[in-house]
């Protein structure tokens, strides 16, 4: 299937993309959904993202230009699950623009601590199983908005799901082969609960959400104790946040710092994760290599 380079169509404060008037215009809240939607849409629709590569999406503040650029959208796709805390007001300001929540039907994982305790962990796109639901929801939203191309969207969705499986299944098998006491995923933000659940990993993190308190002494001490108590060999952090707290945990416990994981945003086209498939592959390989001691 032809890979769609959606990153050329980002909403920025510079020149806006030229959208063909006879195509469906789809606006998404962040780059991961934009790339997924672009692959399901193929050539039948144009997809743009409100946030840019590398952006921290939880507390994003939409600009007037974002509103203007999205005002003629035929469809808006958003994650939901309390991820885009800014989205309700953004959509209200747009007026009567159809919107679809691409996480509908996901079995949620609750946040277990912090000020968001009991609320849903919003990072469901990181789950191998949830990814298929995302693709199906995107397919259905595009088909409802543009029935003429429903067959195209359905075919593209099936091909794309096969690509996602091809990336994740070997890594799932590799992680399953590790000794159970090595299957710990220690990160800065608790953004990998769905990946951990699907890959059979136990999870520990410094803070539950990037909108919560981050890197406090209490958080660092708790994780240091957990890493020591469980003899965890490696810790990680996310690409969009300060990695110093995770590096401190590594220094004080003798664990290795395994590197940055990607979750909330894609990179620019020349970066390490310009597509969602790259994000899944690079993040999962980094985890697998770290736990196996083969970085």
Number of C-alpha atoms within 10 A of each C-alpha: 11 8 12 19 15 21 22 14 19 23 22 16 11 8 9 15 15 8 14 10 8 8 14 20 21 25 27 26 24 27 28 25 26 30 25 23 31 24 28 29 27 19 14 19 21 23 33 31 27 24 23 21 21 16 17 17 22 17 14 16 14 15 13 11 15 18 16 11 18 24 16 13 19 18 21 22 25 20 23 20 19 15 20 19 16 16 20 10 10 18 17 10 12 15 9 10 15 15 18 18 16 25 25 16 11 17 12 18 16 14 19 14 13 12 13 16 12 12 15 18 23 25 25 26 27 24 21 22 19 22 21 20 20 24 25 21 21 28 26 19 23 28 18 13 17 17 13 11 17 19 12 17 28 20 15 21 25 15 14 20 18 12 13 19 17 13 19 20 13 12 19 19 11 15 23 15 11 13 10 12 12 17 23 22 25 27 27 31 23 25 27 26 26 25 24 18 15 14 21 16 21 15 17 21 24 26 22 23 23 18 16 12 13 18 19 11 10 10 16 20 17 14 24 22 14 16 23 15 10 11 15 22 24 27 27 25 25 20 19 17 13 13 18 12 21 27 20 16 26 22 13 13 20 16 19 20 20 25 20 20 23 26 21 23 24 27 22 15 14 7 10 13 21 21 26 24 20 17 22 24 19 18 21 22 21 20 26 22 16 20 23 18 12 9 14
